Amino acid sequence: MEPTMTPHEPALSAPTTTPVRALSMSTIAFTVCFAVWTIFSIIGVRIKEELGLSETQFGLLVGTPILTGSLVRLALGIWTDRYGGRLVYTVTMLAAAIATFLLSFAHTYAHLLLAGLGVGLAGGSFAVGVAYVSRFYPAQKQGTALGIFGVGNVGAAVTKFLAPFVLVAWGWEAVAQVWALALAAMAILFWFTTGDDPVIRARRAGQGAQHSFAADFEPLKNLQVWRFALYYFFVFGGFVALSLWLPRYLIGVYGFDIATAGMIGAAYSIPASVFRAYGGALSDRSGARTVMYWTFAVSAVCALILSIPPTDYVVRGVNGPIAAHFEIGPWAFIAVIFVLGFFMSLGKAAVYKHIPVYYPQNVGAVGGLVGMIGGLGGFFLPLLFGWLNDVTGLWTSCFMALFVIVAGSLVWMHIAIRQMERRQAGLQPA
């Protein structure tokens, strides 16, 4: 049974909602937002051909929405803590829908970059959803709930699966218009099917105090928060970067057409999104720290394998030189990238399992910062991938960069955990 309105509550306040409804509608909304946020992964390939863009320019184009969606997460998270997720979520989706529709009228590189900044607002919805959903669940269930919410990353697969067919039939402008209308419809549906979270309702009933802005930012002074942000830079930023980069990579390396490359990219994005829910449940059951160790260790191995470029070499045999060739074929590549995406999805859930536990009163601010840094990974990494392609001439240089990031994250995490264990041991009686 849904809770009823208290006598002290304003008559015009938002209707109440159950945790299940809040989680389900937030997840669906985030799926649509993520589909819009990664729209350039498909239409960017056609735009690159039309405008004759370099690899670096292409990387900037696909990364521009990621930049906006990342930078606004901190502000949106704090606003959600203060004003409630129902209002902030709806306004964010409507603003992103308008920008996406206007994208279809941009035909110069500068105008496309400007429109891409507006499209990126859709990515900021993640910080809103995390703060909104977490308030409906107790600590022991927040890992599972936020893992389910994070399944909305599958929106990247929706774009990769459907956008190529719309693009081929009617052009990339039609993709932008259809995606914008879908997002606007989702905003209206979300507003009329959800209510305010319990904290906002308590404040309106005069039962809770509003935090100051200084209190909202206080946890951001902790180095631990920035360590969580680095983890998310890899597991989420790397996921977004690969979601954007894979179609281009598959076309350039294996010669696939855009429809096939989009389908394979979707096959990567789906498990890398759906298994986030499993990662949340696993973090609740086995501990987020254990999940993070497995995530970084396996991801490092996968990135190392994928970073090996096609190689021809000659060895001195008994009867003379022996020529040999090494190259990762398309099916082996798909298998390894699937494993990488799977463990990234577990890591995304594990990182956000920490936040409501350590910072229950500042989920919006801390989650917004961690999400912002992770999203910036989705912006800077495609740029880095394009620059490395131009400088090194090696397609696999993108995985070399990912290996350096994940290896550094693993080392820092292990050192921090060992220091924490020594401090805890020192507090124990002899």
C-alpha positions as CSV (number, residue, x, y, z in Angstrom):
1,M,0.0,0.0,0.0
2,E,1.4,3.4,-0.9
3,P,1.9,5.9,1.9
4,T,-0.8,8.7,2.3
5,M,-0.3,12.4,2.6
6,T,0.3,13.8,6.0
7,P,-2.0,16.5,7.4
8,H,1.0,19.0,7.5
9,E,1.9,18.4,3.9
10,P,1.0,21.1,1.3
11,A,-2.1,20.1,-0.7
12,L,-0.3,20.7,-4.0
13,S,2.7,18.5,-3.3
14,A,3.7,15.7,-5.7
15,P,1.9,12.4,-5.3
16,T,3.6,9.6,-3.3
17,T,5.3,6.7,-5.1
18,T,6.5,3.3,-4.1
19,P,10.2,2.3,-4.2
20,V,9.5,-0.1,-7.1
21,R,7.8,2.5,-9.2
22,A,10.5,5.1,-8.5
23,L,13.2,2.6,-9.5
24,S,11.5,1.3,-12.6
25,M,10.6,4.7,-14.0
26,S,14.0,6.1,-13.2
27,T,15.6,3.2,-15.0
28,I,13.5,3.5,-18.1
29,A,14.1,7.3,-18.2
30,F,17.8,6.8,-17.8
31,T,17.7,4.2,-20.7
32,V,16.2,6.9,-23.0
33,C,18.6,9.5,-21.7
34,F,21.6,7.3,-22.4
35,A,20.4,6.5,-25.9
36,V,20.3,10.2,-26.6
37,W,23.6,10.8,-24.9
38,T,25.5,8.4,-27.1
39,I,23.7,9.4,-30.4
40,F,27.0,10.6,-32.0
41,S,28.4,7.0,-31.8
42,I,26.3,6.3,-35.0
43,I,25.4,9.6,-36.6
44,G,29.0,10.9,-36.0
45,V,30.3,8.3,-38.5
46,R,28.1,9.7,-41.2
47,I,28.9,13.3,-40.2
48,K,32.7,12.5,-40.3
49,E,32.2,11.3,-43.9
50,E,30.2,14.3,-45.0
51,L,32.6,16.9,-43.4
52,G,35.9,15.0,-44.0
53,L,36.9,15.2,-40.3
54,S,40.2,13.9,-39.0
55,E,40.3,11.3,-36.3
56,T,40.9,13.9,-33.6
57,Q,38.0,16.0,-34.8
58,F,35.8,12.9,-34.8
59,G,36.9,12.1,-31.3
60,L,36.0,15.7,-30.2
61,L,32.6,15.5,-31.9
62,V,31.5,12.2,-30.2
63,G,33.0,13.4,-26.9
64,T,31.3,16.8,-26.7
65,P,28.0,15.5,-25.3
66,I,29.9,13.5,-22.8
67,L,31.7,16.6,-21.6
68,T,28.4,18.4,-20.8
69,G,26.8,15.4,-19.3
70,S,29.8,15.0,-17.0
71,L,30.3,18.6,-15.9
72,V,26.6,19.1,-15.0
73,R,26.4,15.9,-12.8
74,L,27.8,17.6,-9.7
75,A,25.3,20.5,-9.9
76,L,22.4,18.2,-10.8
77,G,23.3,15.9,-7.9
78,I,23.3,18.8,-5.4
79,W,20.1,20.2,-6.9
80,T,18.5,16.7,-6.5
81,D,19.5,16.6,-2.8
82,R,17.9,20.0,-2.3
83,Y,14.9,20.1,-4.7
84,G,14.1,16.4,-5.3
85,G,14.7,14.1,-8.2
86,R,11.2,14.2,-9.7
87,L,11.5,17.9,-10.6
88,V,15.2,17.9,-11.6
89,Y,14.9,14.7,-13.7
90,T,12.0,16.1,-15.7
91,V,13.5,19.5,-16.4
92,T,16.8,17.9,-17.4
93,M,15.1,15.6,-19.9
94,L,13.1,18.4,-21.5
95,A,16.1,20.6,-21.9
96,A,18.1,17.8,-23.5
97,A,15.2,16.9,-25.8
98,I,15.1,20.5,-27.1
99,A,18.9,20.5,-27.8
100,T,18.7,17.2,-29.6
101,F,15.9,18.4,-31.9
102,L,17.9,21.5,-32.7
103,L,20.9,19.3,-33.5
104,S,19.1,18.2,-36.8
105,F,19.4,21.8,-38.1
106,A,23.2,22.0,-37.5
107,H,25.4,21.4,-40.5
108,T,28.8,23.0,-39.8
109,Y,31.4,21.5,-37.5
110,A,31.2,24.4,-35.1
111,H,27.4,24.3,-34.9
112,L,27.5,20.5,-34.4
113,L,29.8,21.0,-31.4
114,L,27.6,23.6,-29.9
115,A,24.5,21.5,-30.3
116,G,26.4,18.5,-28.9
117,L,26.9,20.5,-25.7
118,G,23.2,20.7,-25.3
119,V,22.6,17.0,-26.1
120,G,25.0,16.2,-23.3
121,L,22.5,17.3,-20.7
122,A,20.9,13.9,-21.1
123,G,24.0,12.3,-19.5
124,G,23.6,14.4,-16.4
125,S,20.5,12.4,-15.5
126,F,22.6,9.7,-14.0
127,A,23.5,11.8,-10.9
128,V,19.8,12.7,-10.5
129,G,18.7,9.1,-10.7
130,V,21.3,7.9,-8.2
131,A,20.3,10.5,-5.6
132,Y,16.6,10.0,-6.2
133,V,16.5,6.1,-6.2
134,S,18.9,5.7,-3.2
135,R,16.5,7.5,-0.9
136,F,13.8,4.9,-1.4
137,Y,16.0,1.9,-0.2
138,P,17.9,1.0,3.0
139,A,21.7,0.6,2.9
140,Q,21.6,-3.2,2.6
141,K,19.6,-3.0,-0.6
142,Q,21.1,0.1,-2.2
143,G,23.7,-1.8,-4.2
144,T,21.1,-3.9,-5.9
145,A,18.8,-0.9,-6.5
146,L,21.5,1.3,-8.0
147,G,22.7,-1.7,-10.0
148,I,19.3,-2.1,-11.5
149,F,19.1,1.7,-12.2
150,G,22.5,1.5,-13.9
151,V,21.1,-1.0,-16.4
152,G,19.9,2.1,-18.2
153,N,23.4,2.1,-19.8
154,V,21.7,-0.3,-22.2
155,G,20.4,2.9,-24.0
156,A,23.8,2.9,-25.8
157,A,22.9,-0.5,-27.3
158,V,19.4,0.9,-28.3
159,T,21.1,3.6,-30.3
160,K,23.6,1.3,-31.9
161,F,20.9,-1.2,-32.8
162,L,18.1,1.2,-34.1
163,A,19.9,4.4,-35.2
164,P,21.8,2.8,-38.2
165,F,18.4,1.7,-39.8
166,V,16.9,5.2,-39.3
167,L,20.1,6.8,-40.6
168,V,20.2,4.7,-43.7
169,A,16.5,5.2,-44.4
170,W,16.0,8.9,-43.7
171,G,19.4,10.4,-42.8
172,W,21.2,11.3,-39.6
173,E,18.9,14.4,-39.0
174,A,15.9,12.1,-38.6
175,V,17.8,10.1,-35.9
176,A,18.2,13.3,-33.9
177,Q,14.5,14.3,-34.3
178,V,13.1,10.9,-33.4
179,W,15.4,10.5,-30.4
180,A,14.4,14.1,-29.2
181,L,10.7,13.3,-29.4
182,A,11.2,10.0,-27.5
183,L,13.1,11.9,-24.7
184,A,10.4,14.6,-24.4
185,A,7.7,11.9,-24.2
186,M,9.7,10.2,-21.5
187,A,10.0,13.4,-19.5
188,I,6.2,13.9,-19.5
189,L,5.6,10.3,-18.6
190,F,8.1,10.4,-15.7
191,W,6.5,13.6,-14.2
192,F,3.0,12.1,-14.1
193,T,3.9,8.6,-12.8
194,T,6.4,9.4,-10.0
195,G,6.4,11.3,-6.8
196,D,8.9,13.0,-4.5
197,D,11.4,11.0,-2.5
198,P,10.8,10.5,1.3
199,V,13.4,13.2,2.3
200,I,11.8,15.9,0.2
201,R,8.4,14.9,1.5
202,A,9.6,15.1,5.1
203,R,11.1,18.5,4.5
204,R,7.8,19.8,3.1
205,A,6.0,18.3,6.2
206,G,8.5,20.3,8.4
207,Q,10.2,17.1,9.6
208,G,13.7,17.6,8.1
209,A,16.3,20.3,7.9
210,Q,17.8,21.6,4.6
211,H,21.6,21.3,4.3
212,S,23.7,24.3,3.6
213,F,25.7,24.4,0.4
214,A,28.9,24.2,2.4
215,A,27.7,20.9,4.0
216,D,26.9,19.6,0.5
217,F,30.5,20.1,-0.6
218,E,32.3,19.1,2.6
219,P,32.8,15.4,1.7
220,L,34.5,16.4,-1.6
221,K,37.6,17.2,0.5
222,N,38.2,13.5,1.2
223,L,40.8,11.8,-0.9
224,Q,38.7,8.7,-0.8
225,V,36.0,10.4,-2.9
226,W,38.6,11.2,-5.6
227,R,39.9,7.6,-5.5
228,F,36.3,6.4,-6.1
229,A,36.2,8.9,-9.0
230,L,39.3,7.4,-10.6
231,Y,37.7,3.9,-10.4
232,Y,34.7,5.3,-12.2
233,F,36.8,7.1,-14.7
234,F,37.8,3.6,-15.9
235,V,34.8,1.4,-15.4
236,F,32.2,4.0,-16.7
237,G,34.3,6.4,-18.7
238,G,36.0,3.5,-20.4
239,F,32.7,1.9,-21.1
240,V,31.3,5.1,-22.6
241,A,34.4,5.7,-24.6
242,L,34.4,2.2,-26.1
243,S,30.6,2.5,-26.8
244,L,31.4,5.6,-28.9
245,W,34.6,4.3,-30.4
246,L,33.8,0.7,-31.2
247,P,31.8,1.3,-34.4
248,R,34.7,3.4,-35.8
249,Y,37.2,0.8,-34.6
250,L,35.4,-2.1,-36.2
251,I,35.0,-0.2,-39.5
252,G,38.6,0.8,-39.6
253,V,40.2,-2.5,-38.4
254,Y,37.9,-5.2,-39.7
255,G,36.2,-3.4,-42.6
256,F,32.6,-3.9,-41.3
257,D,29.8,-1.7,-42.7
258,I,28.1,0.8,-40.4
259,A,25.1,-1.4,-39.7
260,T,27.2,-4.4,-38.8
261,A,29.5,-2.3,-36.7
262,G,26.5,-0.8,-34.9
263,M,25.1,-4.3,-34.2
264,I,28.4,-5.5,-32.7
265,G,28.7,-2.3,-30.7
266,A,25.2,-3.0,-29.3
267,A,26.3,-6.6,-28.5
268,Y,29.0,-5.0,-26.4
269,S,26.8,-2.4,-24.7
270,I,24.0,-4.8,-23.7
271,P,25.9,-7.1,-21.4
272,A,28.1,-4.2,-20.2
273,S,24.8,-2.6,-19.1
274,V,22.5,-5.4,-18.0
275,F,25.1,-7.1,-15.8
276,R,25.4,-3.9,-13.8
277,A,22.3,-5.1,-11.8
278,Y,24.2,-8.4,-11.1
279,G,27.2,-6.3,-10.0
280,G,25.0,-4.4,-7.5
281,A,23.6,-7.7,-6.0
282,L,27.1,-9.2,-5.9
283,S,28.4,-6.1,-4.1
284,D,25.6,-6.4,-1.5
285,R,26.4,-10.1,-1.0
286,S,30.2,-10.4,-1.3
287,G,31.4,-6.9,-0.8
288,A,32.2,-4.1,-3.2
289,R,35.9,-4.3,-2.5
290,T,36.1,-7.9,-3.7
291,V,34.2,-7.0,-6.9
292,M,36.6,-4.2,-7.6
293,Y,39.6,-6.4,-7.3
294,W,38.2,-8.9,-9.8
295,T,37.1,-6.0,-12.1
296,F,40.5,-4.4,-12.2
297,A,42.5,-7.6,-12.5
298,V,40.5,-9.1,-15.3
299,S,40.1,-5.8,-17.1
300,A,43.9,-5.3,-17.1
301,V,44.4,-8.7,-18.7
302,C,41.8,-8.0,-21.4
303,A,43.2,-4.5,-22.2
304,L,46.7,-6.0,-22.4
305,I,45.6,-8.6,-24.9
306,L,43.7,-6.1,-27.0
307,S,46.6,-3.6,-27.0
308,I,48.8,-6.0,-29.0
309,P,48.9,-4.7,-32.6
310,P,49.1,-7.0,-35.7
311,T,52.7,-8.1,-35.9
312,D,54.9,-9.8,-38.4
313,Y,58.2,-11.1,-37.1
314,V,61.0,-13.4,-38.1
315,V,62.8,-15.9,-35.9
316,R,66.0,-17.8,-36.6
317,G,65.1,-21.4,-36.9
318,V,67.4,-24.5,-37.3
319,N,67.0,-24.5,-41.0
320,G,66.9,-20.7,-41.5
321,P,64.6,-17.7,-40.8
322,I,60.9,-18.5,-40.0
323,A,58.3,-15.8,-40.6
324,A,55.4,-15.6,-38.3
325,H,52.3,-13.4,-38.0
326,F,50.1,-12.5,-35.0
327,E,46.8,-10.7,-35.2
328,I,43.6,-10.8,-33.1
329,G,40.8,-11.8,-35.4
330,P,37.3,-10.3,-35.3
331,W,35.7,-13.2,-33.4
332,A,38.5,-13.2,-30.8
333,F,38.2,-9.4,-30.5
334,I,34.5,-9.6,-29.9
335,A,35.0,-12.3,-27.2
336,V,37.6,-10.4,-25.3
337,I,35.7,-7.1,-25.5
338,F,32.6,-8.9,-24.2
339,V,34.6,-10.1,-21.1
340,L,35.9,-6.6,-20.6
341,G,32.5,-5.1,-20.8
342,F,31.1,-7.6,-18.4
343,F,33.6,-6.8,-15.7
344,M,33.3,-3.1,-16.3
345,S,29.6,-3.5,-15.6
346,L,30.3,-5.2,-12.3
347,G,32.8,-2.4,-11.4
348,K,30.3,0.4,-12.1
349,A,27.8,-1.1,-9.6
350,A,30.6,-1.7,-7.0
351,V,31.8,1.9,-7.1
352,Y,28.3,3.2,-6.4
353,K,27.7,0.7,-3.7
354,H,30.3,2.6,-1.6
355,I,28.8,6.0,-1.8
356,P,25.5,5.7,0.1
357,V,27.3,3.6,2.7
358,Y,30.1,6.1,3.4
359,Y,28.2,9.3,2.6
360,P,24.5,8.7,3.2
361,Q,23.6,12.4,3.6
362,N,25.5,13.5,0.5
363,V,24.7,10.9,-2.1
364,G,23.9,13.6,-4.6
365,A,27.1,15.6,-4.1
366,V,29.5,12.7,-3.9
367,G,27.7,10.6,-6.5
368,G,27.6,13.7,-8.7
369,L,31.4,14.2,-8.4
370,V,32.2,10.6,-9.0
371,G,29.8,10.5,-12.0
372,M,31.3,13.7,-13.3
373,I,34.8,12.3,-13.3
374,G,33.6,9.1,-14.8
375,G,31.7,10.9,-17.5
376,L,34.8,13.0,-18.2
377,G,36.5,9.8,-19.0
378,G,33.9,9.2,-21.7
379,F,34.9,12.7,-23.1
380,F,38.6,12.7,-22.8
381,L,39.2,9.0,-23.8
382,P,37.7,9.3,-27.3
383,L,39.8,12.4,-27.8
384,L,42.8,10.4,-26.6
385,F,42.0,7.5,-28.8
386,G,41.8,9.7,-31.9
387,W,45.0,11.6,-31.0
388,L,46.8,8.3,-30.4
389,N,45.6,7.0,-33.8
390,D,47.0,10.2,-35.5
391,V,50.3,10.1,-33.6
392,T,51.1,6.4,-33.5
393,G,49.2,5.0,-36.4
394,L,48.1,2.0,-34.3
395,W,44.5,1.2,-33.9
396,T,45.2,-0.8,-30.7
397,S,46.7,2.3,-29.0
398,C,43.3,2.9,-27.4
399,F,43.6,-0.3,-25.4
400,M,47.2,0.5,-24.5
401,A,45.8,3.7,-22.8
402,L,43.1,1.7,-21.0
403,F,45.7,-0.7,-19.7
404,V,47.7,2.1,-18.1
405,I,44.6,3.5,-16.5
406,V,43.3,0.2,-15.1
407,A,46.7,-0.9,-13.9
408,G,47.2,2.4,-12.0
409,S,43.7,2.1,-10.5
410,L,44.5,-1.4,-9.3
411,V,47.8,-0.3,-7.7
412,W,46.2,2.7,-5.9
413,M,43.3,0.7,-4.6
414,H,45.5,-2.0,-3.2
415,I,47.8,0.5,-1.5
416,A,44.9,2.4,0.0
417,I,43.3,-0.8,1.3
418,R,46.5,-2.1,2.8
419,Q,46.9,1.3,4.6
420,M,43.4,1.1,5.9
421,E,43.9,-2.4,7.2
422,R,47.1,-1.4,9.0
423,R,45.3,1.6,10.6
424,Q,42.4,-0.7,11.7
425,A,44.9,-3.3,13.1
426,G,46.6,-0.5,15.1
427,L,43.3,0.3,16.8
428,Q,42.7,-3.2,17.9
429,P,43.9,-4.2,21.5
430,A,47.0,-6.3,21.6
